[in-house]
Amino acid sequence: MSQESNYTEDNIRSLDWKEHIRMRPGMYIGKLGDGSSPDDGIYILLKEVLDNSIDEYVMGAGKTIDISIQGNKVIVRDYGRGIPLGKVVDVVSKMNTGGKYDSKAFKKSVGLNGVGTKAVNALSSFFKVESTRDNKSASAEFEQGNLITQDFLDDTSRRKGTKVSFIPDEVIFKNYKYRSEYIVKMLKNYVYLNTGLTIVFNGEKYFSENGLKDLLEENINEADKIYPIIHLRGNDIEVAITHHKTQYSEEYHSFVNGQNTTQGGTHLTAYREAIVRTIREFYGKNYEASDIRKSIVTAVAIKVMEPIFESQTKTKLGSTDMGGGLPTVRTFINDFLKTQLDNFLHKNPDHAEKIQRKILQAERERKELSGIRKLAKDRAKKANLHNKKLRDCRVHFGDIKNERNLESTLFITEGDSASGSITKSRDVNTQAVFSLKGKPLNSYGLSKKIVYENEEFNLLQAALNIEESLEALRYNNIVIATDADVDGMHIRLLLMTFFLQFFPEVIKEGHLYILQTPLFRVRNKKETIYCYTEQERVNAIEKLKPKPEITRFKGLGEISPDEFKHFIGANIRLDPIMLDDHMSIEELLSFYMGKNTPSRQEFIINNLKVELDLVADENQA
């Protein structure tokens, strides 16, 4: 019989604010990560500081925000009113302390709970806040939330406003680095939602005159639009709409009070319904919802009184009411589109004709595919029950009751040995494995029909749940895990082609990655070093003198499950797949996967020469 453990007053302890944040960071900033994903914690820290500066702009104080990131040090400087000098320490170190509780003007703000900057403070190895107002200033410096120094200046010529500097703590965020691509996307969203605001990031200016219209212009090339963007604005709501010529799935960008709600919520659900209802009523036809929304590229932003989000990171709206005496979110959005979109279509018959033509085309394609889709779905259901292609995890993206949903990951790998190693070493709570059988089909130039006819593509689509849109995506991270050889590279290319051809928003929204695994293991009796490049191998040999044992990993299947835990756990290395803003998806696919053999050969030869020159320079050094 086991001995009962004692449970006394000594087992009860109270944590102060910074201890609780550092012990449970996921409650405040979602997942930690290393900066390879746009929803990693280091970007949430930046966002929390930036949100306060945005609120100052909304209040009419300061039209410019300066941001600098050099190495791991972040500096955010606004020219708003500045924190009241006597409260500089309190607002960054006392929970539920802030200036937004008593002001009606702040009721449509995001950061109402007084947590944001406290989390940044507690999770930073260095944190400094400086406030200037009325020609006086105050500053405070912290380390892991602990106050180190505090200063006051009675006379200063500095411009009014607030400056926050911080370095995310490497004890919490392991081997992290900021990626400018993610930061730029975040900043662009801020200026789209706050026309007239200028954000300067490392010397580059970001500004928008046309709001969400500019957002869509950035995300879809002129040649890919079926009709010019429809841009509608009202009190507390703004929408922009177009349809893509070749994209199959729906693409949504949604925002609440300036917050990018990447997981959607009540407003996005209402918006999708309202588009369908308005279109049906305008044409007097009971079109299928999927036909109306097929290939749509659209953005919606609303402002809600005291919004309720389903997590501290505010990526999914839970509010059902607009607040302030306004109707429900659903009614508000529906009434706006019913009036404004309907009026626009009556005044712009050319737009109306092109939208109807697109709907009828989608209807024809759906009917042509209906039999194939039914067979494909039946096969997918049977496969989920009987085969071993998908080894699922316990947490799925969109499960709001589980705090680890942002960590949900699907590894796509090839062959039984590689998938077996990952399956045995994975975290079964958050990591799933999908095993390919051989190389996937080159899908460039093929129609959506092939997704249902090809077993690999059909089962992968079903596993991800992305047939119509990303709203119900089951995994936040989709990781291609292949051998670091020619065949592995080819499989990566074919999978990227599949996503670009049929589901480009998976890449646009930052969900697709390449898993980096070590090429070499260098070890002696005391230490083992895993090397991801030739240069790392050279450095490891020098460090572990004399004559360490060197192993070259030829494939994922050669790495034992015990070792694999190091590469897909806390120290996982992921390379995000990002799109070049200067090249359309069609141009990208045509160049790499089309029949332009001579120009592609020239590109490969030129880049191979550059790579060989770099290797030669490293060897000489």
N, C-alpha and C positions, 0 to 999 in steps of 0.2 A: 504494500500500500504506500503510495507516494506521500511524502510529507507536505502538509499544507503550508503555503508561503504566508508569511505574516503580512498583514495589511493594516498599517497604523498611521497615525498622524505624520510620522516621519516619511511616509511614501508620498505625501501630498506636498507639491512645491509650486510656487508661483514664479513664472518667468517675467522678466521685465520686457518692454517692447522690442528691444533690439535682439535679445536672446530668442524670443519667439520667432521673429522674422528669419533669423539665421538658422534656426533649427527646422523651420517649416517654410522655406522660401517658395515652394510650389504654390502655397496658398495665396501668395501675394503677386508673384510674377509668372505663374505657369511653370513651364519646364525650364531647366537651366541651359543646357546645350553649350556649344562652343562658338556660336556665331555663324554656323553653316546654314542655319534655317532662319527665315524672317521672323518667326515667333519665339526665337531663343531669348533668354532672360536679359542679355546685355542690351538688346534693342528695346525691351520693355522698360528698362531703367531710363534710357534716353527718352522714350515716349512719355514717361511719368513726369520728368522734368519739363519737357517741351510742352505738355498739356497746360501747365500753369502759365507759361509764356503766351500760349495761344489764347487762353482765357483773358489775359490782359489786353490782347489785341481786340478781342470781341467786345471788351468794355470800352474800347476807343482809346486805349493807352498804348502807344508804341506801334509803329507800322513795320518795323524791321526786327528780325531775330537773327543773331549771329551764332553759328555753331562751328566749333573746331574739334576735330578728332585727330590727334597726333599720337600714333602708337595706341596705347590703351587709355589715354587721358581724354576725357570728354569735357568740353566747356560749352555752356549754353548761356548766352547773354541777351536779355531783352531790354527794352527801353520803356517799360511800363511804369507803373506808379511806385514800384519798390515795396518790399515787405516793411510794415511798420517796424522801426528800428528796435524797439523794446521787445519785439516778439520773434526776432530772427532765429534764435535758438529754439524756441517753442514750436514753430511751424515745421521744423525739420526733425524734431526729436520727441515730440509729445503726441501720442496717438489721439485721433479725433480732434485735432486742433487745426483750424484753418479759417479763412475769411469768407467762406462761401455759404455758411449755414444760415446767415441772417439776411442775405441779399437776394431779392427776387430776380435780379439781373443774372445771377449765377445759377438759377434753377434749371437752365438748359445746358449746364456745363457737364463734363464727364466726371471730373474728380471731385465728387461731393463728400467722400467719406474720410478725407484727411489722412489717407494711408500712403499715397504715392511717394512723396519725397522722403518719408520716413523709411520706406523700404529701400530706396536708393542709398540713403545714408547708412543703414545697417549693413547693406550688402557691398559696401565699398571700403577698400583699404585706405582710401583717401577721399574725403568729402569736404568741400568748402562752399559756404554760401556767403554772398556779399550783397548788401542792399544799400542803395543810395536814394535819398529823397530830401528835399528842402536843404540842399547843400551840405548834408550830413550823411555819414555812412556808418554801417555796422557790419561786422563779419564774424564768422565762427568756423572753426576747422575741427573736423572729427576724424576718428579712425575706428572703423567697424562700429560706428554709432556712438562711440565714446567721445565726449567733448575734450578737445586738446587745448585749444586757445580761443580767445574771444577778444575782439578789438572794437573800439568806437573812435570815429573821427568827427570832430566838431566843425571842421571847415574843409570842404573838398570841392574841386571844380569838375568832378566826374559827372557824366550825364546820369539822370535818374534811371532807375530800373534795378533789375536783379541779375546777378551772375552766379551760376552754379557750376562748380568744377568737381569731377569725381573720377575715380579709377575703380572699376569693378574688381572685387576681391578675388584673387586667384585661388584662394582657399575654397571659395564657393564655385567659381567659374573656371574650370580646368582648361588650360591650353586654348584659350579663346582668342579670337581676333575679330575686329569689326570689318564687315564687307560693305564697301561704299555703295554697291548696287542696291542693297536692301535699304540703306539709309536714304538714298536718293528717292526711291519709290515712296517711302514713308513721307518724306518732305514734300514731294509732288502732291500727294494726297492732301496734305495740310493746306497747300496753297490753292488747290482746286476748290476746297471747301471754304476757303477764306479769301475771296477775291479782294485784291488790294494789298494783301500781306506779301512782304518780301522776306524770304529766308535765304541767308547766305551761308553756305556750307563749304568750308575750306576754300573760300574765295569765289565759289560758283554761286550765281544768283538764281533763285527759283521764284517765279511769279506767275499768276494766272489772271486773265481778264474775263474768261468765259466759263469758269467753274467746271461743272461736270462735262460740259461739251469738250473742254480741253482734255479731260481725262480720257474720253473715248477716242479723240483724235490721236492721242498718244498710244492707244492700245490697238487701233485698227488702221491699216493703211487705206489711203483714199481709194485705191483700185479695188479693194476688197469690200467696200460698202455697196449695198444694193441701192441705197438712197441716202441723201445727206442726213446728218444727225438731227433728230427731233430734240429740241432743248426747251423744257418747260420749267417755269419757276413760280412758286407761290409762297405764301406765308408758312414758314416752317417746313417747306418741302421743295425739292429740286430733282428733276429726272432728266436723263439723256438716253435716247433710244436709237438704235439702227439694227440692221440685219446683215450678217456676213454672207458673202457669195458662196463660199465653199466650206466653211466650218459647219460641222454637224451638230454640235451640242450647244447648250445655252451657256452664256457667260454673264455673270452678275458681279457688280461692284456695289456694296451696300455700306451705308454710313449712318451713324446716329450721333448727333451732337459733336460732329467732327471726328468720331471714333470709327475706324475701319472695322466693321463687324464681319470678319472673315468667315465666321460660322453662321452668318445670317441671323435668323430669329423671327419674331412675330411680324416685323415690318417687311422683311423680304418675302415671307409667305403671303402676306396680304398684297404685296406689290405684284407678285406673279399671278395671283388670282385676279387682281384688278385689271391687268393687261388683257387677260383672256376675256373677262366679262365685257370690257369696253369694246374690244374688237368684234366680239360676237354681236353686240347691240348695234354697232356702227354698220356692219355689213348685213345685218339681219339674217345671219347664218349661224347654225350651231356647230361651228368648226371644232375639231378636236383640240384640246388644250396643247398637246404636244406639237401639233402642226402649226399653231399660232406662234409658239415660243421657239420652235426649232431654229437654230442659227442666230438667235437674238444676242446682241451685245448691248448691255444696258447698265446704267448706274442710277441709284436712288439714294438720296440723303434726306433725312428728316430730323427735326428737333423735337425732343420730348421733354416734358417737365419732369424733373427728378427721375431719370430712367432707371430701370431695374435690369441689371445684366446678370447672366447666369454664371459668371465667375469674376474674380478680381481683375483679370486681364481684359474684360469687357469686349469679348469677341462675338458674343451672341446676346441679342436683346430678348429679355423676357417680359417686358412691359406689354400690357394689353391696352392701356389707356394713354392718351396723349397728355392728360393732365391739364390743369388750368381751365377747367370747364369745357374743354374740347371733347369730341366724341372718341370712340375707341380708335386705336391705330388702324384697324381694318377699315372702319367706316371712313376715316379721314383720308386715307390713301385712295380708296375706291371713289369717293366723291370728287377728289381732285382730278383723277384720270378721266372719270366719266364726263367731267366738264371740259378740262383743258385739252386732253388728247382727242376727244371727239370733235371739239371745235377746230383743232389743228388739221385733222384729216378732212373736215368739210372745206376748209380754206385752201388745202393743198391736195387737190385730186391726184396729182402726179405721184405723191408719196403714197396715197391710199391705193392707187392702182398697183404700184410695185409691191406693197405689203401683201395685197390680196394674191398677186401672182406668186409670191413666195410661199404663201400658205397653201395654195393649190398644188404647187410643186411638191411641197412637203407631204401633202395628202396622198398624191400619186405614189411617191417613194415609199410611204408607210404601207400602203396597200400592196405594193409589189413585194415588200419585205415581210408582210404579216405572217405568211406561212412559215418562212424561214426563221423569223424571230420566235414563233411559238415552239418550233422544233428545237431551236437553240436554247431557249429557256428551260425546256424539259430536260435537255442533255445536261445543262448546267446544274439543275437540281439533283439529277441522278449522280452526277460527278461529285457534287458536294457530299453526297451521302456515301458513295462507294469508292472513290479513288483517293489517292494520297497526294494529289497535286497541291492542295492547299492545306497546310497545317496551321490552323487558326490560332489566334490569341484570345485572351479573356476580355480585353478592352477594345472597344471600337470607337473610331472617331465619331463624335456626335453624342456619345453617352455622357450626358451632362452630370450624371451622378458620380462619375469617377473623375478625380482630379488629374489622372494620368492620361486623359484622352489625347493630349497634344503629343505624347510620346508614342502613340500607336504607330507601328511600322510594319510594312510588308516588304520582305526581302524577295526579290525575283532572281532566281538562280537557275543554273543549267546542270542537269545530271544528278544522279542519286548520291554520289559521294559528297559533292559540294553541299547539296541541300541537307544531307544527313548530318554533316559537321555543324552547320548553322542550327539545325533543329535541336541537336543535343546541347548546344551551348547557349541558346537564346534565353531571354526572359519571357516565360510563357504568358505573363500578364500583358505584355505590351508588344511583343514581337511575333509576327507570323511569317511563314515561309511559303512561297509559291514556286513549284519546281517545273521548269520548262523541259520539254522532251526534244532535244536537239535545237538547231537554230530556228528562230521564228521566220515567218515569211516576210519578204520585202514588200511592204504594203504601199509603197509610194505609187500614187496615181490610181490606186484601186478605190472602189466605192465602199460605202459602209456595209454593203452586203457581205463583204469578205469577213467582217468582224464576227458575223453570226455563223458563217459557213466554216471558218477555220476554228478547230477545237481549242487551240492554245489561246487565241484572241478572245473567243467567246467566254471561256472559263476565267480568263484574266479580267475581262470587263465585268463579269458577274461577281468575282471576288472583290473588286474595287467598288462596285455599285455605282458606276458612272455613266450608265447608258444615256441619260438625258441631261444631267447637270452634276456639278460638284457638291450640291447641297447635302447629299447623303453619303458623301465619300467616307468609306469605312476605315481608312488609314490616313493619318496626317502626313506620314512620310512613306514614300515609295522608293525603295532602294534597289538599284540594279547591282547585283553581286555576281560578277563573273571573273574568270581567271584573267590575270594580267598578261595575256599573250595575244597573238593575232586573232585566234578564234574568239576569245573573250571580248576583244575590242569590236569584232564584227557583230557579236550578239548585242552589245551595248548599242551600236549604231542602228541595228534593226529594231530594237525596242524603242529607242528615241524616235525613230521614223514612225512607228505605230502611234505613239502619243502625239507627235506633231501633226500627223495626218488626220487623226480622228478625235483626239482629246487635248488640244493644245493648251487649254486652260489649266490642265494639271501642271504644266511647266510654267505658264504665266503666273500662277498663284504660288509658285515655289514649293511644290510637293515632290519633285523628282530629283533623285540624287544618285551618285555613283559611290559605291563602297570602296574605300581605299584599304587594301590589305598589304602586309609587308612582303617585300621581295626576298629579304634575307633575315636570317636569325644568326646573330653573332654572340657567342657566349663562352665563358670560362666557368670554373667551379664556383665562382662567387656571384657572377652577374650575367644576366641575359639582356641583350639589346635587340629590338626588332627594328629593321631598317626598311624604309619605304622608297628610298632612292639609292643610286650608286654612291653618291656623295656621303649619305648617312652611313653606308657600309664602310667606306674608307675611314670616316671619323670614329666608328665603333671599333674597328681593328686597332687604330692608334690608341684608343682609350684602354682596351683590354689586352695590351701586350703582356706576355709574348704568345704568339701563335694561338689565338682563340679558335674554337670550332666554328666553322661557317657553313650554314645550310641555305641553299637556294630553294625557295618554295616555287614549284612549277605550276601549282594549281590549288584551288581552295580545298579540294578533297585531300590534299597532303597535309593540311594543317589540322592537328588533333582538336577535338572539341574543347579540351582543357585550355589549349592555347587560344582557340577562337574566341573564348570569353573575353580576352583582353581587347579584341578588335571590334566587338559589337556591343560592348558594355559602356562603362563611363568614359573610356578613352576612344570611343568610336571616331573614325575620321571619315567625313562625308564631303564630297565635292558636289555642290548644287549645280543642276543644269539650268542655265540662264539663256534667255533669248537676246540676240543682238537687236537693239532698237532700230538699227539702220538697215536691216534686211527683213523682208517679209518672210513668212513661213513658207510660202510657195517658192520664193527665190532660194531659200535655204535648202529645201528638199530637192529642188531642181538641180542645184549645183552639186550636192553631195550624193544624191541617189538617182539622178536622172541620167540621160544618155550623152552628157557633155564630157566624154572621156578625155579628149585632148587637154581642155582647160583644167580639168581636175588633176590630170597627171602632172601638168606643169605646176599646179599649186602644191601637190605632194612633194615633188622634187625640190622646189624652192624652200619649202618649210623643213624638209629633211636635211638640206644643206645647213640651214640655220641651226637646227638641233645638233648636228654633228660638230659644227663650229663651237657651240657652247660646251659640248662635252670635251672637245680638245682643249679649250681654254681652261676648264676646270682641272683637267689632268695636268696641264702645265703648271697651274697654280699649286 
